[in-house]
Amino acid sequence: MTPFEYLNAINQSKENLMVGTDNDELAEKTYNAYIVNKGLSYFSDTVLYANEMNGRHLLENKPQFCIY
């Protein structure tokens, strides 16, 4: 998965890309929180969520993605 697919899931499709895939562990490993949060910071409706996630940088990938 690319960061763009995660951004699309957060902003448009609202589907959980880390659960129910062929390889959930690989999907979680490919999540790059920094890139996704940076991408979310460009949208006025998600910039505050990105800031909250930056404050919770110690979270693992799965809970950080699912919070959105």
N, C-alpha and C positions, 0 to 999 in steps of 0.2 A: 504494500500500500504506500501511496505517496502522501505527503502532507496536504496536497491539494484535495485528495479524496476525503481526508479527515475534515478539512475545512468545509467541503461541500456537504458532508454528513451533518456537521454542526449547524451550518447556516440554512440548508435547504431540505435535505431528505429526512433528517432527524433519526436516521437508523443507526443502531449500535454496530459498529464495524468490528468490535472485538469479541462479540459473542455470536456463536452460531456459524462461524466461518469454517473452512476446511482445516485451518490451523490457527486456532485462537492464540496460542503462545507466540507464533510468529507475527500475528497481527498486533499483539501488544508490544513486541520488541521493536517493530518498525515505527511506532508512534514517536514522534519527536516533539515533545512539549514546547520547546523553545520556538521552533518554526511555526507550530500551530498558533501559539499565543501571539507571536509577532504578526501572523496573518490576520488574527482576530482584532488586533489593535488598529487596523486600518478602517474598521467599520464602526460607525458611531453607536450602533446598538449593541455591540459586543466588546467594546474597549474596556468597559468596567469589569466584565467577566474575565477578560485576559489579565487585567491587573490583579484581580483576586487570585487567579491561578498562579501568577508570578509570586505572590505572597505565600503560596502553598507549594513551592518548588520541591519539597521533600516527598510529596506524594508519589506513589508509583504511577505508571502510565495508565493503567485501567481505571482507577478511581478518578484520576484527573480528567480523562476523556469523558467518563460517564457523568461527571458533575454538570457538564454543559447540558 
